[in-house]
């Protein structure tokens, strides 16, 4: 189990170094955990696999998440089977109040 934990820690550190914004260079696990716990949707295609992540409720985290997705997409990582791995952030749905305002106007 210790070898597995060490490998997982090294993988997280590598992902942080390769893809996260420079402000995360010395980030602790506590700061990185929210990114690794995000839910989303994975779409499998013949040429690419798309990962669409749900946004945070925090503006700063969302800015960092958008930058993270941009950095991953710029490096164009490929899966072992050759498909391109692409990341994006889901668009936030408009609030119910927005639609009610539209109906009243």
C-alpha positions as CSV (number, residue, x, y, z in Angstrom):
1,X,0.0,0.0,0.0
2,X,2.9,2.4,0.8
3,X,4.2,2.0,-2.8
4,X,0.8,2.8,-4.2
5,X,0.5,5.9,-2.0
6,X,4.0,7.0,-3.1
7,X,3.1,6.5,-6.8
8,X,-0.1,8.4,-6.4
9,X,1.6,11.3,-4.6
10,X,4.2,11.4,-7.4
11,X,1.5,11.5,-10.0
12,X,-0.3,14.4,-8.3
13,X,3.0,16.3,-8.0
14,X,3.7,15.7,-11.7
15,X,0.2,16.9,-12.7
16,X,0.6,19.9,-10.5
17,X,4.0,20.8,-12.1
18,X,2.8,20.2,-15.7
19,X,-0.6,21.7,-15.8
20,X,-1.6,23.8,-12.8
21,X,-0.9,27.6,-12.8
22,X,2.4,28.7,-11.4
23,X,0.7,29.9,-8.2
24,X,0.2,26.2,-7.4
25,X,3.9,25.3,-7.5
26,X,4.1,24.7,-3.8
27,X,0.4,23.8,-3.2
28,X,-0.5,21.4,-0.5
29,X,-2.7,18.4,-0.9
30,X,-5.5,20.4,0.9
31,X,-5.4,23.1,-1.8
32,X,-5.4,20.6,-4.7
33,X,-8.1,18.2,-3.4
34,X,-11.1,20.3,-4.7
35,X,-9.8,20.0,-8.2
36,X,-9.4,16.2,-8.0
37,X,-12.9,15.8,-6.5
38,X,-14.7,17.7,-9.2
39,X,-17.6,15.9,-10.9
40,X,-18.3,16.2,-14.5
41,X,-19.0,14.3,-17.7
42,X,-16.7,12.2,-19.9
43,X,-17.5,11.8,-23.5
44,X,-15.6,9.1,-25.5
45,X,-15.1,9.7,-29.2
46,X,-13.1,7.9,-31.9
47,X,-10.4,10.7,-32.0
48,X,-10.7,12.3,-28.6
49,X,-11.9,11.9,-25.0
50,X,-13.6,15.0,-23.6
51,X,-13.8,15.7,-19.9
52,X,-16.3,18.5,-19.0
53,X,-15.9,19.5,-15.4
54,X,-18.5,21.2,-13.2
55,X,-17.5,24.7,-12.1
56,X,-16.7,25.7,-8.5
57,X,-18.9,28.1,-6.5
58,X,-15.7,30.2,-5.9
59,X,-14.6,32.7,-8.6
60,X,-10.9,32.3,-7.9
61,X,-11.1,28.5,-8.2
62,X,-13.0,28.9,-11.4
63,X,-10.3,31.1,-12.9
64,X,-7.7,28.6,-11.9
65,X,-9.8,25.8,-13.3
66,X,-10.2,27.5,-16.6
67,X,-6.4,28.1,-16.7
68,X,-5.8,24.5,-15.8
69,X,-8.0,23.3,-18.7
70,X,-6.3,25.7,-21.1
71,X,-2.9,24.5,-20.1
72,X,-3.9,20.8,-20.5
73,X,-5.4,21.5,-23.9
74,X,-2.3,23.4,-25.1
75,X,-0.1,20.5,-24.3
76,X,-2.5,18.1,-26.2
77,X,-2.0,15.0,-24.1
78,X,-2.9,11.7,-25.7
79,X,-4.2,8.6,-24.0
80,X,-2.3,5.3,-24.5
81,X,-4.7,4.3,-27.3
82,X,-3.8,7.5,-29.2
83,X,-6.9,9.6,-28.6
84,X,-6.6,13.2,-27.6
85,X,-7.6,14.2,-24.1
86,X,-9.5,17.5,-23.9
87,X,-10.7,19.3,-20.8
88,X,-13.4,22.0,-20.5
89,X,-15.6,23.6,-17.8
90,X,-19.4,23.3,-18.0
91,X,-21.3,26.5,-18.6
92,X,-23.2,27.5,-15.6
93,X,-26.9,27.4,-16.1
94,X,-28.8,30.6,-15.8
95,X,-30.7,31.0,-12.6
96,X,-34.5,30.6,-12.3
97,X,-34.8,34.3,-11.4
98,X,-33.2,35.2,-14.8
99,X,-35.9,33.2,-16.7
100,X,-38.7,34.7,-14.4
101,X,-37.4,38.2,-15.2
102,X,-37.6,37.4,-18.9
103,X,-41.2,36.3,-18.6
104,X,-42.2,39.4,-16.8
105,X,-40.5,41.8,-19.2
